[in-house]
Amino acid sequence: GIAGGTVGGSTGGYVAPLQNALLAIKSPTSRRTTVFSRAMLIGGLSASAGALLNNLEDYRLLFMLGLFITLVSALLFIMVRDEQQRKGREEGVKSQGNKVILKFGVTGALNGVSQGLVTPFFTVLFSSIFRVSNGLIGDVMGLGTLLSSITVLLTPALTKRLGFVNLIGVTRIVSASLFIVFPLAPTFMVAGLVYIVGSVLRMVSLPAQQSLMATLSSARSESTTFAVNQTARTLPSSFATYFSGFSIEYVSIEIP
């Protein structure tokens, strides 16, 4: 829909910061991680269903279905009302203003570069290296998104056990390490498994990160914090993707 999905490592649409801010506004601090997890579950299940539709050979039908579903999601989003009074809402940790926005902007930029180097090319790599069909690639990506969506239901419990920072740090380090293994994968099955495990680890900490961003921001700066993080992630990601495309074409496919 208009807030984006997770298939292929998508970082979400440009409406995503507004949606995340609304979710934060309408949920108490103690339940934010759970709310973000459930929202990601619904989005992930939908994205998985969309990926499985790649088995259809009629591309016109796929694009028409995509257009129709996007219009429906836009109409549903219009029905959301932001009438809740912010004064009575829990503020959590006292806002640190621009420092919080800057920190999440920097982490978003680093995350965007790493994702931009690799994630847009998974479909290309699966197709060019292992010569598998688009339908099979869609099945693998759909399975990765499905498992990622189910796993995020564990995020609230993992956050309580490990804490926000430890959960985000551990899962991102292991996920990034798998990128080293991917170009060395001897078969499509191994490469697909690496992709699926990496997707699960990358997504499981995202609800915790979103909850932490909302908690450290004041009610007035939530949208700004989410927007800065999103923009800082997407812009460097675009430049990194250009570099990867050039490298794959003219230098070496392993470099990105």
Kinemage of the C-alpha trace (Angstrom):
@kinemage 1
@onewidth
@group {chain A} dominant
@subgroup {mainchain}
@vectorlist {calphas} color= white
{ca gly a 1} P 0.000 0.000 0.000
{ca ile a 2} L 0.916 3.674 0.286
{ca ala a 3} L 3.166 3.032 3.299
{ca gly a 4} L 5.273 0.425 1.475
{ca gly a 5} L 6.090 -3.203 2.229
{ca thr a 6} L 9.124 -5.282 3.088
{ca val a 7} L 9.550 -7.489 0.006
{ca gly a 8} L 12.967 -6.898 -1.551
{ca gly a 9} L 14.108 -4.864 1.446
{ca ser a 10} L 11.789 -1.945 0.820
{ca thr a 11} L 12.189 0.835 3.359
{ca gly a 12} L 8.574 1.894 3.190
{ca gly a 13} L 6.786 4.589 1.226
{ca tyr a 14} L 6.934 8.294 1.937
{ca val a 15} L 3.663 8.103 3.860
{ca ala a 16} L 5.273 5.694 6.343
{ca pro a 17} L 6.584 8.435 8.731
{ca leu a 18} L 3.067 9.884 9.047
{ca gln a 19} L 1.566 6.444 9.632
{ca asn a 20} L 4.164 5.630 12.305
{ca ala a 21} L 3.544 8.964 14.034
{ca leu a 22} L -0.212 8.306 14.082
{ca leu a 23} L 0.351 4.832 15.539
{ca ala a 24} L 2.549 6.358 18.257
{ca ile a 25} L -0.005 9.092 19.038
{ca lys a 26} L -2.866 6.626 19.369
{ca ser a 27} L -1.049 4.057 21.526
{ca pro a 28} L 0.206 4.297 25.132
{ca thr a 29} L 3.949 4.129 25.721
{ca ser a 30} L 3.735 0.717 27.407
{ca arg a 31} L 2.094 -0.863 24.340
{ca arg a 32} L 3.879 0.927 21.493
{ca thr a 33} L 6.240 -1.932 20.606
{ca thr a 34} L 3.278 -4.334 20.478
{ca val a 35} L 1.270 -1.942 18.297
{ca phe a 36} L 4.144 -1.486 15.840
{ca ser a 37} L 4.701 -5.260 15.775
{ca arg a 38} L 1.072 -5.996 14.927
{ca ala a 39} L 0.986 -3.288 12.271
{ca met a 40} L 4.100 -4.791 10.693
{ca leu a 41} L 2.538 -8.271 10.872
{ca ile a 42} L -0.503 -7.109 8.887
{ca gly a 43} L 1.646 -5.280 6.343
{ca gly a 44} L 4.041 -8.201 6.013
{ca leu a 45} L 1.280 -10.775 5.475
{ca ser a 46} L -0.175 -8.553 2.761
{ca ala a 47} L 3.248 -8.097 1.137
{ca ser a 48} L 3.769 -11.870 1.191
{ca ala a 49} L 0.471 -12.411 -0.597
{ca gly a 50} L 1.513 -9.839 -3.193
{ca ala a 51} L 4.863 -11.557 -3.744
{ca leu a 52} L 3.152 -14.910 -4.300
{ca leu a 53} L 1.034 -13.300 -7.025
{ca asn a 54} L 4.224 -13.047 -9.089
{ca asn a 55} L 3.428 -16.589 -10.162
{ca leu a 56} L 0.766 -15.051 -12.440
{ca glu a 57} L 2.145 -14.565 -15.938
{ca asp a 58} L -0.244 -11.748 -16.888
{ca tyr a 59} L 1.700 -8.606 -15.946
{ca arg a 60} L -1.208 -6.339 -16.917
{ca leu a 61} L -3.401 -8.096 -14.373
{ca leu a 62} L -0.695 -7.706 -11.702
{ca phe a 63} L -0.396 -3.968 -12.309
{ca met a 64} L -4.184 -3.507 -12.326
{ca leu a 65} L -4.486 -5.431 -9.055
{ca gly a 66} L -1.696 -3.300 -7.560
{ca leu a 67} L -3.410 -0.071 -8.634
{ca phe a 68} L -6.780 -1.184 -7.261
{ca ile a 69} L -5.380 -2.317 -3.898
{ca thr a 70} L -3.366 0.894 -3.531
{ca leu a 71} L -6.488 3.009 -4.173
{ca val a 72} L -8.407 0.997 -1.550
{ca ser a 73} L -5.600 1.475 1.003
{ca ala a 74} L -5.590 5.226 0.286
{ca leu a 75} L -9.351 5.424 0.903
{ca leu a 76} L -8.989 3.493 4.168
{ca phe a 77} L -6.190 5.816 5.285
{ca ile a 78} L -8.374 8.878 4.662
{ca met a 79} L -10.871 7.476 7.184
{ca val a 80} L -8.294 7.692 10.009
{ca arg a 81} L -8.961 10.602 12.375
{ca asp a 82} L -6.343 12.390 14.444
{ca glu a 83} L -8.697 13.773 17.082
{ca gln a 84} L -7.036 12.402 20.195
{ca gln a 85} L -5.784 15.074 22.594
{ca arg a 86} L -2.014 14.929 22.872
{ca lys a 87} L -1.834 16.694 26.229
{ca gly a 88} L -2.997 13.639 28.141
{ca arg a 89} L -0.753 11.206 26.320
{ca glu a 90} L 2.259 9.685 28.045
{ca glu a 91} L 5.502 11.341 27.014
{ca gly a 92} L 7.889 8.613 28.232
{ca val a 93} L 11.474 9.792 28.290
{ca lys a 94} L 11.817 13.563 28.198
{ca ser a 95} L 12.538 14.737 24.681
{ca gln a 96} L 16.109 15.693 23.869
{ca gly a 97} L 14.953 17.636 20.819
{ca asn a 98} L 17.310 17.924 17.890
{ca lys a 99} L 19.851 15.471 19.347
{ca val a 100} L 17.341 12.618 19.080
{ca ile a 101} L 16.427 13.589 15.520
{ca leu a 102} L 20.119 13.821 14.553
{ca lys a 103} L 20.992 10.430 16.052
{ca phe a 104} L 18.199 8.621 14.234
{ca gly a 105} L 19.063 10.538 11.078
{ca val a 106} L 22.646 9.257 11.209
{ca thr a 107} L 21.592 5.656 11.919
{ca gly a 108} L 19.028 5.906 9.123
{ca ala a 109} L 21.705 7.083 6.674
{ca leu a 110} L 24.082 4.234 7.561
{ca asn a 111} L 21.257 1.732 7.323
{ca gly a 112} L 20.170 3.200 3.986
{ca val a 113} L 23.640 2.884 2.472
{ca ser a 114} L 24.000 -0.759 3.507
{ca gln a 115} L 20.523 -1.690 2.263
{ca gly a 116} L 20.884 0.300 -0.958
{ca leu a 117} L 24.068 -1.567 -1.836
{ca val a 118} L 22.433 -4.980 -1.703
{ca thr a 119} L 18.683 -5.349 -1.217
{ca pro a 120} L 17.420 -3.922 -4.551
{ca phe a 121} L 19.521 -6.499 -6.417
{ca phe a 122} L 18.397 -9.721 -4.743
{ca thr a 123} L 15.939 -10.447 -7.561
{ca val a 124} L 18.621 -9.677 -10.172
{ca leu a 125} L 21.174 -11.890 -8.424
{ca phe a 126} L 18.753 -14.797 -8.026
{ca ser a 127} L 17.862 -14.576 -11.703
{ca ser a 128} L 21.314 -13.965 -13.210
{ca ile a 129} L 23.375 -16.325 -11.031
{ca phe a 130} L 20.992 -19.231 -10.451
{ca arg a 131} L 18.730 -18.849 -13.518
{ca val a 132} L 15.491 -19.429 -11.606
{ca ser a 133} L 12.026 -18.227 -12.626
{ca asn a 134} L 10.394 -15.009 -11.421
{ca gly a 135} L 7.689 -17.084 -9.742
{ca leu a 136} L 10.234 -19.011 -7.655
{ca ile a 137} L 12.003 -15.770 -6.724
{ca gly a 138} L 8.651 -14.344 -5.638
{ca asp a 139} L 8.001 -17.458 -3.546
{ca val a 140} L 11.337 -17.077 -1.711
{ca met a 141} L 10.788 -13.362 -1.081
{ca gly a 142} L 7.210 -13.977 -0.025
{ca leu a 143} L 8.349 -16.650 2.423
{ca gly a 144} L 11.012 -14.299 3.803
{ca thr a 145} L 8.442 -11.566 4.353
{ca leu a 146} L 5.931 -14.009 5.847
{ca leu a 147} L 8.427 -15.368 8.394
{ca ser a 148} L 9.652 -11.844 9.148
{ca ser a 149} L 6.085 -10.707 9.772
{ca ile a 150} L 5.359 -13.594 12.139
{ca thr a 151} L 8.672 -13.153 13.968
{ca val a 152} L 7.960 -9.498 14.814
{ca leu a 153} L 5.297 -10.785 17.224
{ca leu a 154} L 8.267 -11.831 19.398
{ca thr a 155} L 9.721 -8.302 19.378
{ca pro a 156} L 7.924 -7.068 22.551
{ca ala a 157} L 9.157 -10.080 24.563
{ca leu a 158} L 12.687 -9.815 23.128
{ca thr a 159} L 12.743 -6.091 23.912
{ca lys a 160} L 11.848 -6.741 27.547
{ca arg a 161} L 14.556 -9.382 27.791
{ca leu a 162} L 17.407 -7.669 25.923
{ca gly a 163} L 16.460 -3.995 25.899
{ca phe a 164} L 15.969 -1.747 22.876
{ca val a 165} L 19.618 -1.071 22.047
{ca asn a 166} L 20.895 -4.637 22.570
{ca leu a 167} L 18.101 -6.151 20.453
{ca ile a 168} L 18.684 -3.714 17.577
{ca gly a 169} L 22.478 -4.063 17.760
{ca val a 170} L 22.671 -7.868 17.903
{ca thr a 171} L 20.142 -8.544 15.141
{ca arg a 172} L 21.624 -5.919 12.794
{ca ile a 173} L 25.195 -7.201 13.271
{ca val a 174} L 24.217 -10.808 12.510
{ca ser a 175} L 22.052 -9.727 9.574
{ca ala a 176} L 24.870 -7.635 8.100
{ca ser a 177} L 27.295 -10.538 8.517
{ca leu a 178} L 25.059 -12.712 6.351
{ca phe a 179} L 25.609 -10.301 3.458
{ca ile a 180} L 29.180 -11.617 3.351
{ca val a 181} L 27.914 -15.178 2.957
{ca phe a 182} L 25.398 -14.451 0.178
{ca pro a 183} L 27.815 -14.009 -2.779
{ca leu a 184} L 29.595 -17.220 -1.739
{ca ala a 185} L 26.408 -19.318 -1.754
{ca pro a 186} L 26.925 -22.371 -4.024
{ca thr a 187} L 23.230 -23.081 -4.738
{ca phe a 188} L 19.912 -21.253 -4.955
{ca met a 189} L 18.660 -23.086 -1.851
{ca val a 190} L 21.589 -21.808 0.243
{ca ala a 191} L 21.261 -18.270 -1.154
{ca gly a 192} L 17.502 -18.316 -0.510
{ca leu a 193} L 18.041 -19.485 3.075
{ca val a 194} L 20.603 -16.709 3.676
{ca tyr a 195} L 18.136 -14.156 2.278
{ca ile a 196} L 15.251 -15.415 4.438
{ca val a 197} L 17.271 -15.536 7.698
{ca gly a 198} L 18.757 -12.109 6.989
{ca ser a 199} L 15.292 -10.668 6.308
{ca val a 200} L 13.920 -12.084 9.566
{ca leu a 201} L 16.812 -10.674 11.628
{ca arg a 202} L 16.627 -7.295 9.904
{ca met a 203} L 12.897 -6.914 10.515
{ca val a 204} L 12.530 -8.326 14.038
{ca ser a 205} L 14.111 -5.255 15.633
{ca leu a 206} L 12.237 -2.679 13.523
{ca pro a 207} L 9.154 -2.379 15.800
{ca ala a 208} L 11.517 -1.833 18.761
{ca gln a 209} L 13.366 0.873 16.826
{ca gln a 210} L 10.112 2.619 15.898
{ca ser a 211} L 8.900 2.449 19.489
{ca leu a 212} L 12.207 3.846 20.767
{ca met a 213} L 12.052 6.708 18.256
{ca ala a 214} L 8.537 7.619 19.401
{ca thr a 215} L 9.408 7.346 23.099
{ca leu a 216} L 12.498 9.573 22.860
{ca ser a 217} L 10.639 12.202 20.816
{ca ser a 218} L 8.128 14.696 22.119
{ca ala a 219} L 4.540 14.601 20.826
{ca arg a 220} L 5.271 17.521 18.506
{ca ser a 221} L 8.477 16.105 17.022
{ca glu a 222} L 7.437 12.488 16.385
{ca ser a 223} L 6.560 13.078 12.731
{ca thr a 224} L 9.814 14.981 12.234
{ca thr a 225} L 11.909 12.207 13.804
{ca phe a 226} L 10.270 9.503 11.663
{ca ala a 227} L 10.519 11.678 8.536
{ca val a 228} L 14.204 12.533 9.058
{ca asn a 229} L 15.036 8.858 9.677
{ca gln a 230} L 13.113 7.840 6.560
{ca thr a 231} L 14.642 10.519 4.329
{ca ala a 232} L 18.144 9.913 5.683
{ca arg a 233} L 17.660 6.239 4.813
{ca thr a 234} L 16.157 6.598 1.321
{ca leu a 235} L 18.444 9.268 -0.157
{ca pro a 236} L 21.798 7.549 0.621
{ca ser a 237} L 20.155 4.275 -0.386
{ca ser a 238} L 19.509 5.679 -3.864
{ca phe a 239} L 23.170 6.693 -4.347
{ca ala a 240} L 24.351 3.333 -2.986
{ca thr a 241} L 22.061 1.517 -5.424
{ca tyr a 242} L 23.554 3.483 -8.333
{ca phe a 243} L 27.054 2.500 -7.191
{ca ser a 244} L 26.029 -1.153 -6.917
{ca gly a 245} L 24.497 -1.170 -10.371
{ca phe a 246} L 27.701 0.258 -11.842
{ca ser a 247} L 29.858 -2.199 -9.877
{ca ile a 248} L 27.820 -5.265 -10.832
{ca glu a 249} L 27.836 -4.248 -14.502
{ca tyr a 250} L 31.468 -3.204 -14.951
{ca val a 251} L 33.600 -4.379 -11.995
{ca ser a 252} L 32.561 -7.337 -9.860
{ca ile a 253} L 29.237 -8.686 -8.639
{ca glu a 254} L 30.733 -9.473 -5.200
{ca ile a 255} L 31.769 -5.898 -4.316
{ca pro a 256} L 28.361 -4.528 -3.149
